[in-house]
Amino acid sequence: MSIKSLLIANRGEIAIRIISTAKKMGIKSYVIKTTKEPNETYLQMADEVIEFPAKHDEIPEFLDIESIILIAKKHKINAIHPGYGFLAENPYFAKRCEEQGIIFIGPSPDAIYKMGNKTIAKQIAGKHNIPLLKGSVESIKSFTEAERIAEKIGYPVILKAAAGVGGRGMRIVEKSSEMAKLFKLATSEAQKAFNDSSVFIEKYVRNPRHIEFQIFGDKHGNVIHLGERECSIQRKHQKLLEEAPSVAIDDTLRKKMGEEAVKIAKAVNYYSAGTVEFLLDSEKKYFFMEMNTRIQVEHPVTEMVTGLDLIEWQIRIANGEKLPLKQNEVKINGWSIECRINAEDVQSNFSPFLGTIKNISIPRSKNVRIDTGIREGTEITPYFDSMIAKLIVHGENRELAIETALNALQKFKIKGIKTTIPFCKAVLNNKAFRLGKLNTSFIENELKELYFQEPDEELMAALFVIYSHAKELKSETAAVLNYDKGKHLTPWVLNKRIKSL
C-alpha cells in the first residue's frame, strides 16, 4: 500500500517538519486541532485540519489512541506519523494502526516493546556481547534487593525506570542509607510518568559523555548507521544542546560503536529511524544505555552533516522501500550544532515561562536552520513541553559551527517571554566547551555562569521594544523617533548614534 495521505499525531515544530517533507513527496497532510491550541502555526501549514472530537474524559488529545485511529479511518487517511514524544514509542498505538490497516511510520510494535523496556533491551544487548554496565538484568522488586545489588557492584549506583524516557524515574544513590528513600521516589515517579513502577539498577558512571548513533533499518533486513551525535550538554538528564559528529570519536571508535548499534537493531528486526545510546567514559570505554525507537528532537544535526532528509527516509521505509545507501556510502561532511530554545527562565532555575510572544526576529542564512512552531502572538501555555524552537547550524569544522551558532543566536530575538538563548550563548562561549571537554556534568562543573549577557544588551533590548512599538504606532511614533530621508532608524543605528555622542 502506497502512502497517499498522512495524519500527523503531534503538534508544533515537529508537525511542521513532517508537513514540509510530505509536501515535497506529494503526500496530503492532516493535523489535529485541539481546544488548547486553536490558532497555532502548524494548523496553517497542513493541507487539512481536523477538529478533535469533544472529550468527556481526562486523556490528553495526543494520547487518545482510539480517537486518533477513528479520525484516520473516518477521513480515509492511510498513514500516521507520531513525530516524537506522545505516542511515538507506544507499541499499543503501533499495533492498533496495524490492526486497522493504517501504515504506522515507525518501527514494528514488537521492536518498540522490546527496545522500549530497558531491562529487555539490556538482556538483548547482553546476548549479543554489547558492553553493559554492571547491575540488574531484570526489574528489581524491593529496595532491599536494590541494596544487595548495590553492595555487590559498589556505590554510586543509579535507579532507572524500566519503561522510562526523558530522565524521569532516575535517581542516583551515593550510599546505602539513601537507598530506601530514593527507591521509593524512583518507583513512584515511574508509575506516574509511565504507568509502570518497574525500575532496574546499574553502576553509576561519573561524568561520562552521552553518545548516540542514528540508525536506520528497512523492511528487507538492511540496517546502517548515519554517524553519532554528542548529547552531553544536559540538565537533569534533559538534553539542551547537541552536535554531530563528536570530538571524542575517531574513525576507529566510530566504526566499532556504529557496528554495535547496528547489531542490536538487527537483533529485533528493526526498521525505520532509531537511536542507540551509549555512555562513554574517560578511558573511551563505552556501554549500551538504551534505544529510542523514533525520530529524535536532535535529528537535524545528522541531516546537516549527511545532507539527508530523515523524515523522508522514514516515510519511504514505511512504504516498503529499501534503504538508499549502504554503510560505506554514508558520508559525514563538516559539523553541526543544535541549540534547543526553551520558554524557560534560566536565572530562576530553568523554570517554565508562560506568556505571549510579542515580537520575534529569526536569523536567516545558508548555514542556519530554524525549526519552530511559534510566531508573533503565539501563547506559551502550561499544557505542552517548553521547547519552542531549535536553532541548527552547519560549518566546515567545529570552530566555524560554534561561531555560526553564536552569530545566529545574537540575531535570534524573542520578546514577551524569557528563553534559554542566553544559556546557549554561555555554553558556546565557554572555554571548556570550545576545547571539546564535555561530559554530562558539564553544567555543574564547567559552566560558572548560566546566563550570557552581551555588552549593551539591556540597551539594545529597550531599543528593540521602541522600534517594534514604532511599527505599530506608525506615524505618531515615527515623529518621535525621526526619519532620515524616509529611512526608518533601526535600534542598531540608534545604538551606534548614541555611542557616538
Buried (B, 14 or more C-beta within 10 A) or exposed (E): EEBEBBBBBBBBBBBBBBBBBBBEBEBBBBBBBBEBBEEBBBBEBBBEBBEBEEEEEEEEBBEBBEBBBEBBEEBEBBBBBBBBBBBBBBBEBBBBBEEEEBBBBBBBBBBBBBBBBBBBBBBBBEEEEBBBBEBBEEBBEEBEBBBEBBEEBEBBBBBBBBBBBBBBBBBEBEEEEBBBEBBEBBBEBBBEBBEBBBBBBBBBBEBBBBBBBBBBBBBEEBBBBBBBBBBBBBBEBBBBBBBBBBBBBEEEBBEEBBEBBBBBBBBBBBBBBBBBBBBBBEEEEBBBBBBBBBBBBBBBBBBBBBEBBBBBBBBBBBBBEEBEBEBEEBEBEBBBBBBBBBBBBBEEEBEBBEBEBBBBEBBEEEBBBBBBBBEBEBBBEEEBBBBBBBBBBBBEEBEBBBEBBBBBBBEBBBBBBBBBBBBBBBBBEBEBBEEEBBBBEBBEEBBEEBBBEEEEEEBBBEBBBBBBEBEEEEEEBBEEBEEEEEEEBBBEBBBEEEEEE
